[in-house]
């Protein structure tokens, strides 16, 4: 990345979702380590219920300061919820939209700060901060928690705005002819956020502006590496019209490599104590264990759970199956339940 200057102040603004906030905090940790010899100030913006995510980072770097702003209300989001992990995935547009209400409180903070940040590093879902950065004279850097190819497709969707000729045909193929290797996907496989877009809806127009603003940003940081995705990094440089696109991944957890147990609460509590899991893994041969996970947002239907469980049991392999705990609503709608007798059958 660009050389850090002594006396610089950077504002880091993660998006409150497991797969977004954790890698950006890991990046912030690396940023702080790289700046140990200079006078660098880092401020991390969160809402109150997301402050615990910063505990480990603040302990490792006492000079990093949290900025806690109240979570803006939204009719689709319960008053006690401030993170996508506690919401169904359909609430992503509402969460992105409501966080835009932090523009004016954050602007007031900038204007009253004796030494305001000269750069804002914000998640790709917080592109409205580019407009704020322009107003206060700061550089805006987008952080992508996932790969360059995925981001290239995201940008293409929101720039080109492809639509179905027949809305009922979910198998219609969408081609990304301007991307390297011209990837093609059936409509049902592309971003659910984009597929939910309704022309003229204020929330969706706001989200479209987010991605357009990202492309206008001063720089881009991607949690991936050139050896894996060089054609897509080159593509992103062309899209942004500059070479300020940095591959910084894969970002590793913030911990002492001799003590992995300190990372136990990164993504929430676990039904299996981490030290037990590590002891079990240490007793396994390399390449012997299959890891099964569908991400921090996905909750499978009970039929899908039964299918995965059956496959694992019949395979006879050793495995770790990471499952998002279903809410009461999920259970009532027949989602997320482990089949009866499965754990005894594979013990």
DODRENTI-748622 format. One record per residue (C-alpha): residue number from 1; residue in one letter; y, x, z. Coordinates in steps of 0.05 Angstrom, whole numbers, plus 5000, padded with zeros to 4 digits. Layout:
// residues N
nr: NUM&rest: A&yy: Y&xx: X&zz: Z $
...
***
This chain:
// residues 347
nr: 1&rest: X&yy: 5000&xx: 5000&zz: 5000 $
nr: 2&rest: X&yy: 5073&xx: 5019&zz: 4998 $
nr: 3&rest: X&yy: 5095&xx: 5072&zz: 5047 $
nr: 4&rest: X&yy: 5115&xx: 5043&zz: 5114 $
nr: 5&rest: X&yy: 5184&xx: 5066&zz: 5138 $
nr: 6&rest: X&yy: 5203&xx: 5081&zz: 5209 $
nr: 7&rest: X&yy: 5241&xx: 5023&zz: 5241 $
nr: 8&rest: X&yy: 5210&xx: 4971&zz: 5195 $
nr: 9&rest: X&yy: 5194&xx: 4901&zz: 5221 $
nr: 10&rest: X&yy: 5139&xx: 4859&zz: 5189 $
nr: 11&rest: X&yy: 5124&xx: 4786&zz: 5201 $
nr: 12&rest: X&yy: 5051&xx: 4767&zz: 5192 $
nr: 13&rest: X&yy: 5036&xx: 4693&zz: 5183 $
nr: 14&rest: X&yy: 4961&xx: 4674&zz: 5180 $
nr: 15&rest: X&yy: 4936&xx: 4606&zz: 5157 $
nr: 16&rest: X&yy: 4899&xx: 4570&zz: 5214 $
nr: 17&rest: X&yy: 4829&xx: 4568&zz: 5186 $
nr: 18&rest: X&yy: 4770&xx: 4613&zz: 5206 $
nr: 19&rest: X&yy: 4761&xx: 4648&zz: 5139 $
nr: 20&rest: X&yy: 4836&xx: 4661&zz: 5133 $
nr: 21&rest: X&yy: 4864&xx: 4679&zz: 5202 $
nr: 22&rest: X&yy: 4808&xx: 4728&zz: 5221 $
nr: 23&rest: X&yy: 4814&xx: 4775&zz: 5160 $
nr: 24&rest: X&yy: 4890&xx: 4775&zz: 5162 $
nr: 25&rest: X&yy: 4888&xx: 4795&zz: 5236 $
nr: 26&rest: X&yy: 4838&xx: 4850&zz: 5217 $
nr: 27&rest: X&yy: 4887&xx: 4873&zz: 5164 $
nr: 28&rest: X&yy: 4943&xx: 4871&zz: 5215 $
nr: 29&rest: X&yy: 4901&xx: 4916&zz: 5260 $
nr: 30&rest: X&yy: 4892&xx: 4966&zz: 5203 $
nr: 31&rest: X&yy: 4967&xx: 4962&zz: 5189 $
nr: 32&rest: X&yy: 4983&xx: 4978&zz: 5262 $
nr: 33&rest: X&yy: 4934&xx: 5037&zz: 5262 $
nr: 34&rest: X&yy: 4965&xx: 5065&zz: 5199 $
nr: 35&rest: X&yy: 5034&xx: 5062&zz: 5231 $
nr: 36&rest: X&yy: 5019&xx: 5096&zz: 5298 $
nr: 37&rest: X&yy: 5066&xx: 5154&zz: 5281 $
nr: 38&rest: X&yy: 5125&xx: 5111&zz: 5261 $
nr: 39&rest: X&yy: 5168&xx: 5059&zz: 5295 $
nr: 40&rest: X&yy: 5138&xx: 4997&zz: 5264 $
nr: 41&rest: X&yy: 5148&xx: 4928&zz: 5293 $
nr: 42&rest: X&yy: 5097&xx: 4874&zz: 5277 $
nr: 43&rest: X&yy: 5106&xx: 4801&zz: 5295 $
nr: 44&rest: X&yy: 5049&xx: 4751&zz: 5285 $
nr: 45&rest: X&yy: 5067&xx: 4678&zz: 5277 $
nr: 46&rest: X&yy: 5018&xx: 4626&zz: 5304 $
nr: 47&rest: X&yy: 5021&xx: 4556&zz: 5335 $
nr: 48&rest: X&yy: 5002&xx: 4547&zz: 5409 $
nr: 49&rest: X&yy: 4928&xx: 4529&zz: 5401 $
nr: 50&rest: X&yy: 4917&xx: 4588&zz: 5353 $
nr: 51&rest: X&yy: 4946&xx: 4639&zz: 5402 $
nr: 52&rest: X&yy: 4877&xx: 4657&zz: 5431 $
nr: 53&rest: X&yy: 4858&xx: 4686&zz: 5363 $
nr: 54&rest: X&yy: 4909&xx: 4741&zz: 5378 $
nr: 55&rest: X&yy: 4879&xx: 4762&zz: 5445 $
nr: 56&rest: X&yy: 4839&xx: 4821&zz: 5420 $
nr: 57&rest: X&yy: 4893&xx: 4844&zz: 5372 $
nr: 58&rest: X&yy: 4947&xx: 4843&zz: 5425 $
nr: 59&rest: X&yy: 4902&xx: 4880&zz: 5474 $
nr: 60&rest: X&yy: 4890&xx: 4935&zz: 5423 $
nr: 61&rest: X&yy: 4963&xx: 4939&zz: 5402 $
nr: 62&rest: X&yy: 5011&xx: 4920&zz: 5459 $
nr: 63&rest: X&yy: 5071&xx: 4931&zz: 5413 $
nr: 64&rest: X&yy: 5051&xx: 4873&zz: 5368 $
nr: 65&rest: X&yy: 5090&xx: 4812&zz: 5388 $
nr: 66&rest: X&yy: 5068&xx: 4739&zz: 5380 $
nr: 67&rest: X&yy: 5116&xx: 4687&zz: 5354 $
nr: 68&rest: X&yy: 5092&xx: 4618&zz: 5376 $
nr: 69&rest: X&yy: 5123&xx: 4558&zz: 5342 $
nr: 70&rest: X&yy: 5104&xx: 4486&zz: 5356 $
nr: 71&rest: X&yy: 5054&xx: 4456&zz: 5308 $
nr: 72&rest: X&yy: 5089&xx: 4405&zz: 5263 $
nr: 73&rest: X&yy: 5060&xx: 4334&zz: 5269 $
nr: 74&rest: X&yy: 5025&xx: 4299&zz: 5212 $
nr: 75&rest: X&yy: 4996&xx: 4229&zz: 5211 $
nr: 76&rest: X&yy: 4929&xx: 4254&zz: 5184 $
nr: 77&rest: X&yy: 4920&xx: 4307&zz: 5237 $
nr: 78&rest: X&yy: 4903&xx: 4290&zz: 5310 $
nr: 79&rest: X&yy: 4955&xx: 4314&zz: 5359 $
nr: 80&rest: X&yy: 4908&xx: 4363&zz: 5394 $
nr: 81&rest: X&yy: 4885&xx: 4397&zz: 5330 $
nr: 82&rest: X&yy: 4919&xx: 4458&zz: 5298 $
nr: 83&rest: X&yy: 4863&xx: 4492&zz: 5260 $
nr: 84&rest: X&yy: 4822&xx: 4472&zz: 5199 $
nr: 85&rest: X&yy: 4757&xx: 4488&zz: 5236 $
nr: 86&rest: X&yy: 4769&xx: 4424&zz: 5277 $
nr: 87&rest: X&yy: 4784&xx: 4381&zz: 5216 $
nr: 88&rest: X&yy: 4744&xx: 4356&zz: 5157 $
nr: 89&rest: X&yy: 4757&xx: 4396&zz: 5094 $
nr: 90&rest: X&yy: 4793&xx: 4337&zz: 5062 $
nr: 91&rest: X&yy: 4850&xx: 4351&zz: 5111 $
nr: 92&rest: X&yy: 4866&xx: 4418&zz: 5079 $
nr: 93&rest: X&yy: 4923&xx: 4389&zz: 5037 $
nr: 94&rest: X&yy: 4953&xx: 4356&zz: 5098 $
nr: 95&rest: X&yy: 4949&xx: 4420&zz: 5138 $
nr: 96&rest: X&yy: 4982&xx: 4461&zz: 5082 $
nr: 97&rest: X&yy: 5036&xx: 4408&zz: 5075 $
nr: 98&rest: X&yy: 5053&xx: 4400&zz: 5148 $
nr: 99&rest: X&yy: 5059&xx: 4475&zz: 5160 $
nr: 100&rest: X&yy: 5116&xx: 4475&zz: 5110 $
nr: 101&rest: X&yy: 5157&xx: 4441&zz: 5164 $
nr: 102&rest: X&yy: 5161&xx: 4508&zz: 5199 $
nr: 103&rest: X&yy: 5210&xx: 4532&zz: 5146 $
nr: 104&rest: X&yy: 5273&xx: 4514&zz: 5185 $
nr: 105&rest: X&yy: 5248&xx: 4537&zz: 5254 $
nr: 106&rest: X&yy: 5227&xx: 4603&zz: 5223 $
nr: 107&rest: X&yy: 5294&xx: 4609&zz: 5186 $
nr: 108&rest: X&yy: 5330&xx: 4598&zz: 5252 $
nr: 109&rest: X&yy: 5288&xx: 4653&zz: 5285 $
nr: 110&rest: X&yy: 5305&xx: 4701&zz: 5228 $
nr: 111&rest: X&yy: 5379&xx: 4686&zz: 5233 $
nr: 112&rest: X&yy: 5381&xx: 4695&zz: 5309 $
nr: 113&rest: X&yy: 5338&xx: 4758&zz: 5312 $
nr: 114&rest: X&yy: 5376&xx: 4823&zz: 5324 $
nr: 115&rest: X&yy: 5329&xx: 4862&zz: 5278 $
nr: 116&rest: X&yy: 5293&xx: 4811&zz: 5233 $
nr: 117&rest: X&yy: 5233&xx: 4829&zz: 5191 $
nr: 118&rest: X&yy: 5244&xx: 4863&zz: 5124 $
nr: 119&rest: X&yy: 5177&xx: 4837&zz: 5098 $
nr: 120&rest: X&yy: 5134&xx: 4775&zz: 5107 $
nr: 121&rest: X&yy: 5059&xx: 4780&zz: 5097 $
nr: 122&rest: X&yy: 5032&xx: 4709&zz: 5093 $
nr: 123&rest: X&yy: 4968&xx: 4676&zz: 5073 $
nr: 124&rest: X&yy: 4959&xx: 4650&zz: 5002 $
nr: 125&rest: X&yy: 4963&xx: 4578&zz: 5029 $
nr: 126&rest: X&yy: 5032&xx: 4591&zz: 5057 $
nr: 127&rest: X&yy: 5068&xx: 4607&zz: 4992 $
nr: 128&rest: X&yy: 5131&xx: 4569&zz: 5014 $
nr: 129&rest: X&yy: 5148&xx: 4630&zz: 5055 $
nr: 130&rest: X&yy: 5167&xx: 4665&zz: 4989 $
nr: 131&rest: X&yy: 5228&xx: 4619&zz: 4986 $
nr: 132&rest: X&yy: 5244&xx: 4636&zz: 5058 $
nr: 133&rest: X&yy: 5237&xx: 4710&zz: 5044 $
nr: 134&rest: X&yy: 5285&xx: 4704&zz: 4985 $
nr: 135&rest: X&yy: 5336&xx: 4669&zz: 5029 $
nr: 136&rest: X&yy: 5335&xx: 4722&zz: 5084 $
nr: 137&rest: X&yy: 5329&xx: 4781&zz: 5037 $
nr: 138&rest: X&yy: 5258&xx: 4802&zz: 5057 $
nr: 139&rest: X&yy: 5200&xx: 4823&zz: 5013 $
nr: 140&rest: X&yy: 5144&xx: 4772&zz: 5008 $
nr: 141&rest: X&yy: 5072&xx: 4796&zz: 5005 $
nr: 142&rest: X&yy: 5014&xx: 4747&zz: 4994 $
nr: 143&rest: X&yy: 4949&xx: 4758&zz: 5031 $
nr: 144&rest: X&yy: 4885&xx: 4733&zz: 4999 $
nr: 145&rest: X&yy: 4825&xx: 4731&zz: 5047 $
nr: 146&rest: X&yy: 4775&xx: 4728&zz: 4990 $
nr: 147&rest: X&yy: 4764&xx: 4762&zz: 4923 $
nr: 148&rest: X&yy: 4807&xx: 4776&zz: 4863 $
nr: 149&rest: X&yy: 4765&xx: 4733&zz: 4815 $
nr: 150&rest: X&yy: 4770&xx: 4672&zz: 4860 $
nr: 151&rest: X&yy: 4845&xx: 4682&zz: 4867 $
nr: 152&rest: X&yy: 4852&xx: 4690&zz: 4792 $
nr: 153&rest: X&yy: 4817&xx: 4624&zz: 4781 $
nr: 154&rest: X&yy: 4861&xx: 4591&zz: 4834 $
nr: 155&rest: X&yy: 4924&xx: 4616&zz: 4800 $
nr: 156&rest: X&yy: 4899&xx: 4594&zz: 4732 $
nr: 157&rest: X&yy: 4884&xx: 4524&zz: 4757 $
nr: 158&rest: X&yy: 4953&xx: 4513&zz: 4785 $
nr: 159&rest: X&yy: 4989&xx: 4545&zz: 4726 $
nr: 160&rest: X&yy: 4949&xx: 4512&zz: 4670 $
nr: 161&rest: X&yy: 4934&xx: 4445&zz: 4706 $
nr: 162&rest: X&yy: 4870&xx: 4427&zz: 4668 $
nr: 163&rest: X&yy: 4850&xx: 4354&zz: 4670 $
nr: 164&rest: X&yy: 4788&xx: 4314&zz: 4652 $
nr: 165&rest: X&yy: 4788&xx: 4273&zz: 4589 $
nr: 166&rest: X&yy: 4741&xx: 4226&zz: 4624 $
nr: 167&rest: X&yy: 4752&xx: 4224&zz: 4700 $
nr: 168&rest: X&yy: 4681&xx: 4198&zz: 4709 $
nr: 169&rest: X&yy: 4649&xx: 4260&zz: 4676 $
nr: 170&rest: X&yy: 4642&xx: 4309&zz: 4734 $
nr: 171&rest: X&yy: 4599&xx: 4355&zz: 4691 $
nr: 172&rest: X&yy: 4654&xx: 4368&zz: 4640 $
nr: 173&rest: X&yy: 4664&xx: 4443&zz: 4633 $
nr: 174&rest: X&yy: 4730&xx: 4477&zz: 4650 $
nr: 175&rest: X&yy: 4741&xx: 4544&zz: 4614 $
nr: 176&rest: X&yy: 4786&xx: 4599&zz: 4639 $
nr: 177&rest: X&yy: 4799&xx: 4633&zz: 4572 $
nr: 178&rest: X&yy: 4856&xx: 4677&zz: 4597 $
nr: 179&rest: X&yy: 4813&xx: 4709&zz: 4651 $
nr: 180&rest: X&yy: 4767&xx: 4769&zz: 4641 $
nr: 181&rest: X&yy: 4698&xx: 4748&zz: 4617 $
nr: 182&rest: X&yy: 4723&xx: 4676&zz: 4606 $
nr: 183&rest: X&yy: 4687&xx: 4643&zz: 4664 $
nr: 184&rest: X&yy: 4666&xx: 4570&zz: 4656 $
nr: 185&rest: X&yy: 4650&xx: 4519&zz: 4709 $
nr: 186&rest: X&yy: 4632&xx: 4445&zz: 4711 $
nr: 187&rest: X&yy: 4689&xx: 4404&zz: 4740 $
nr: 188&rest: X&yy: 4651&xx: 4389&zz: 4805 $
nr: 189&rest: X&yy: 4646&xx: 4463&zz: 4820 $
nr: 190&rest: X&yy: 4719&xx: 4481&zz: 4817 $
nr: 191&rest: X&yy: 4766&xx: 4479&zz: 4877 $
nr: 192&rest: X&yy: 4762&xx: 4414&zz: 4916 $
nr: 193&rest: X&yy: 4835&xx: 4425&zz: 4934 $
nr: 194&rest: X&yy: 4853&xx: 4424&zz: 4861 $
nr: 195&rest: X&yy: 4807&xx: 4366&zz: 4843 $
nr: 196&rest: X&yy: 4841&xx: 4324&zz: 4896 $
nr: 197&rest: X&yy: 4908&xx: 4335&zz: 4863 $
nr: 198&rest: X&yy: 4945&xx: 4272&zz: 4844 $
nr: 199&rest: X&yy: 5005&xx: 4281&zz: 4798 $
nr: 200&rest: X&yy: 5069&xx: 4261&zz: 4832 $
nr: 201&rest: X&yy: 5040&xx: 4260&zz: 4903 $
nr: 202&rest: X&yy: 5090&xx: 4298&zz: 4947 $
nr: 203&rest: X&yy: 5036&xx: 4338&zz: 4983 $
nr: 204&rest: X&yy: 5003&xx: 4360&zz: 4918 $
nr: 205&rest: X&yy: 5070&xx: 4378&zz: 4886 $
nr: 206&rest: X&yy: 5084&xx: 4419&zz: 4948 $
nr: 207&rest: X&yy: 5017&xx: 4455&zz: 4941 $
nr: 208&rest: X&yy: 5029&xx: 4468&zz: 4867 $
nr: 209&rest: X&yy: 5096&xx: 4500&zz: 4886 $
nr: 210&rest: X&yy: 5059&xx: 4543&zz: 4937 $
nr: 211&rest: X&yy: 5017&xx: 4577&zz: 4884 $
nr: 212&rest: X&yy: 5074&xx: 4584&zz: 4835 $
nr: 213&rest: X&yy: 5114&xx: 4618&zz: 4891 $
nr: 214&rest: X&yy: 5056&xx: 4665&zz: 4905 $
nr: 215&rest: X&yy: 5059&xx: 4690&zz: 4834 $
nr: 216&rest: X&yy: 5133&xx: 4704&zz: 4842 $
nr: 217&rest: X&yy: 5122&xx: 4746&zz: 4905 $
nr: 218&rest: X&yy: 5139&xx: 4819&zz: 4912 $
nr: 219&rest: X&yy: 5066&xx: 4840&zz: 4925 $
nr: 220&rest: X&yy: 4995&xx: 4818&zz: 4936 $
nr: 221&rest: X&yy: 4941&xx: 4842&zz: 4984 $
nr: 222&rest: X&yy: 4868&xx: 4823&zz: 4969 $
nr: 223&rest: X&yy: 4808&xx: 4829&zz: 5015 $
nr: 224&rest: X&yy: 4764&xx: 4860&zz: 4962 $
nr: 225&rest: X&yy: 4755&xx: 4928&zz: 4927 $
nr: 226&rest: X&yy: 4767&xx: 4954&zz: 4857 $
nr: 227&rest: X&yy: 4696&xx: 4978&zz: 4843 $
nr: 228&rest: X&yy: 4674&xx: 4905&zz: 4848 $
nr: 229&rest: X&yy: 4731&xx: 4868&zz: 4814 $
nr: 230&rest: X&yy: 4774&xx: 4917&zz: 4775 $
nr: 231&rest: X&yy: 4783&xx: 4871&zz: 4714 $
nr: 232&rest: X&yy: 4809&xx: 4816&zz: 4759 $
nr: 233&rest: X&yy: 4856&xx: 4862&zz: 4797 $
nr: 234&rest: X&yy: 4884&xx: 4884&zz: 4729 $
nr: 235&rest: X&yy: 4891&xx: 4811&zz: 4710 $
nr: 236&rest: X&yy: 4929&xx: 4794&zz: 4774 $
nr: 237&rest: X&yy: 4977&xx: 4852&zz: 4760 $
nr: 238&rest: X&yy: 4991&xx: 4822&zz: 4692 $
nr: 239&rest: X&yy: 5001&xx: 4752&zz: 4721 $
nr: 240&rest: X&yy: 5049&xx: 4778&zz: 4774 $
nr: 241&rest: X&yy: 5084&xx: 4825&zz: 4726 $
nr: 242&rest: X&yy: 5079&xx: 4886&zz: 4772 $
nr: 243&rest: X&yy: 5030&xx: 4937&zz: 4799 $
nr: 244&rest: X&yy: 5040&xx: 4918&zz: 4872 $
nr: 245&rest: X&yy: 4970&xx: 4888&zz: 4879 $
nr: 246&rest: X&yy: 4929&xx: 4924&zz: 4932 $
nr: 247&rest: X&yy: 4854&xx: 4922&zz: 4944 $
nr: 248&rest: X&yy: 4844&xx: 4930&zz: 5019 $
nr: 249&rest: X&yy: 4774&xx: 4904&zz: 5031 $
nr: 250&rest: X&yy: 4724&xx: 4892&zz: 5054 $
nr: 251&rest: X&yy: 4763&xx: 4886&zz: 5119 $
nr: 252&rest: X&yy: 4718&xx: 4899&zz: 5179 $
nr: 253&rest: X&yy: 4722&xx: 4868&zz: 5248 $
nr: 254&rest: X&yy: 4771&xx: 4894&zz: 5299 $
nr: 255&rest: X&yy: 4726&xx: 4928&zz: 5349 $
nr: 256&rest: X&yy: 4699&xx: 4993&zz: 5376 $
nr: 257&rest: X&yy: 4639&xx: 5008&zz: 5331 $
nr: 258&rest: X&yy: 4599&xx: 5029&zz: 5393 $
nr: 259&rest: X&yy: 4608&xx: 4960&zz: 5425 $
nr: 260&rest: X&yy: 4600&xx: 4902&zz: 5377 $
nr: 261&rest: X&yy: 4598&xx: 4852&zz: 5434 $
nr: 262&rest: X&yy: 4674&xx: 4851&zz: 5439 $
nr: 263&rest: X&yy: 4677&xx: 4812&zz: 5374 $
nr: 264&rest: X&yy: 4636&xx: 4754&zz: 5402 $
nr: 265&rest: X&yy: 4692&xx: 4703&zz: 5404 $
nr: 266&rest: X&yy: 4723&xx: 4718&zz: 5336 $
nr: 267&rest: X&yy: 4698&xx: 4654&zz: 5304 $
nr: 268&rest: X&yy: 4685&xx: 4613&zz: 5366 $
nr: 269&rest: X&yy: 4628&xx: 4609&zz: 5415 $
nr: 270&rest: X&yy: 4555&xx: 4617&zz: 5395 $
nr: 271&rest: X&yy: 4492&xx: 4581&zz: 5419 $
nr: 272&rest: X&yy: 4457&xx: 4649&zz: 5420 $
nr: 273&rest: X&yy: 4488&xx: 4705&zz: 5462 $
nr: 274&rest: X&yy: 4509&xx: 4762&zz: 5417 $
nr: 275&rest: X&yy: 4473&xx: 4815&zz: 5457 $
nr: 276&rest: X&yy: 4408&xx: 4776&zz: 5449 $
nr: 277&rest: X&yy: 4419&xx: 4771&zz: 5375 $
nr: 278&rest: X&yy: 4433&xx: 4846&zz: 5368 $
nr: 279&rest: X&yy: 4371&xx: 4864&zz: 5409 $
nr: 280&rest: X&yy: 4329&xx: 4820&zz: 5363 $
nr: 281&rest: X&yy: 4360&xx: 4851&zz: 5300 $
nr: 282&rest: X&yy: 4348&xx: 4921&zz: 5326 $
nr: 283&rest: X&yy: 4274&xx: 4904&zz: 5330 $
nr: 284&rest: X&yy: 4272&xx: 4883&zz: 5256 $
nr: 285&rest: X&yy: 4262&xx: 4928&zz: 5196 $
nr: 286&rest: X&yy: 4319&xx: 4941&zz: 5148 $
nr: 287&rest: X&yy: 4323&xx: 4886&zz: 5095 $
nr: 288&rest: X&yy: 4275&xx: 4842&zz: 5134 $
nr: 289&rest: X&yy: 4324&xx: 4788&zz: 5157 $
nr: 290&rest: X&yy: 4354&xx: 4734&zz: 5113 $
nr: 291&rest: X&yy: 4423&xx: 4709&zz: 5133 $
nr: 292&rest: X&yy: 4438&xx: 4636&zz: 5116 $
nr: 293&rest: X&yy: 4508&xx: 4608&zz: 5122 $
nr: 294&rest: X&yy: 4550&xx: 4559&zz: 5081 $
nr: 295&rest: X&yy: 4617&xx: 4578&zz: 5111 $
nr: 296&rest: X&yy: 4659&xx: 4554&zz: 5170 $
nr: 297&rest: X&yy: 4678&xx: 4487&zz: 5138 $
nr: 298&rest: X&yy: 4614&xx: 4462&zz: 5105 $
nr: 299&rest: X&yy: 4570&xx: 4412&zz: 5142 $
nr: 300&rest: X&yy: 4506&xx: 4395&zz: 5104 $
nr: 301&rest: X&yy: 4477&xx: 4325&zz: 5100 $
nr: 302&rest: X&yy: 4414&xx: 4314&zz: 5142 $
nr: 303&rest: X&yy: 4373&xx: 4314&zz: 5078 $
nr: 304&rest: X&yy: 4403&xx: 4381&zz: 5057 $
nr: 305&rest: X&yy: 4390&xx: 4409&zz: 5127 $
nr: 306&rest: X&yy: 4318&xx: 4387&zz: 5121 $
nr: 307&rest: X&yy: 4312&xx: 4421&zz: 5054 $
nr: 308&rest: X&yy: 4339&xx: 4487&zz: 5079 $
nr: 309&rest: X&yy: 4296&xx: 4483&zz: 5142 $
nr: 310&rest: X&yy: 4233&xx: 4469&zz: 5101 $
nr: 311&rest: X&yy: 4247&xx: 4527&zz: 5055 $
nr: 312&rest: X&yy: 4258&xx: 4576&zz: 5113 $
nr: 313&rest: X&yy: 4196&xx: 4552&zz: 5149 $
nr: 314&rest: X&yy: 4151&xx: 4557&zz: 5087 $
nr: 315&rest: X&yy: 4179&xx: 4625&zz: 5068 $
nr: 316&rest: X&yy: 4155&xx: 4657&zz: 5133 $
nr: 317&rest: X&yy: 4214&xx: 4705&zz: 5133 $
nr: 318&rest: X&yy: 4255&xx: 4725&zz: 5193 $
nr: 319&rest: X&yy: 4324&xx: 4693&zz: 5188 $
nr: 320&rest: X&yy: 4390&xx: 4678&zz: 5221 $
nr: 321&rest: X&yy: 4417&xx: 4609&zz: 5203 $
nr: 322&rest: X&yy: 4490&xx: 4601&zz: 5222 $
nr: 323&rest: X&yy: 4508&xx: 4527&zz: 5227 $
nr: 324&rest: X&yy: 4575&xx: 4494&zz: 5240 $
nr: 325&rest: X&yy: 4568&xx: 4449&zz: 5301 $
nr: 326&rest: X&yy: 4573&xx: 4377&zz: 5276 $
nr: 327&rest: X&yy: 4625&xx: 4331&zz: 5305 $
nr: 328&rest: X&yy: 4609&xx: 4261&zz: 5332 $
nr: 329&rest: X&yy: 4633&xx: 4234&zz: 5265 $
nr: 330&rest: X&yy: 4586&xx: 4280&zz: 5227 $
nr: 331&rest: X&yy: 4526&xx: 4258&zz: 5269 $
nr: 332&rest: X&yy: 4543&xx: 4185&zz: 5259 $
nr: 333&rest: X&yy: 4548&xx: 4196&zz: 5184 $
nr: 334&rest: X&yy: 4480&xx: 4233&zz: 5181 $
nr: 335&rest: X&yy: 4508&xx: 4303&zz: 5174 $
nr: 336&rest: X&yy: 4491&xx: 4369&zz: 5207 $
nr: 337&rest: X&yy: 4428&xx: 4355&zz: 5247 $
nr: 338&rest: X&yy: 4372&xx: 4406&zz: 5252 $
nr: 339&rest: X&yy: 4305&xx: 4371&zz: 5238 $
nr: 340&rest: X&yy: 4264&xx: 4354&zz: 5300 $
nr: 341&rest: X&yy: 4212&xx: 4407&zz: 5315 $
nr: 342&rest: X&yy: 4241&xx: 4459&zz: 5268 $
nr: 343&rest: X&yy: 4259&xx: 4510&zz: 5322 $
nr: 344&rest: X&yy: 4189&xx: 4504&zz: 5353 $
nr: 345&rest: X&yy: 4157&xx: 4511&zz: 5285 $
nr: 346&rest: X&yy: 4191&xx: 4577&zz: 5268 $
nr: 347&rest: X&yy: 4192&xx: 4607&zz: 5338 $
***
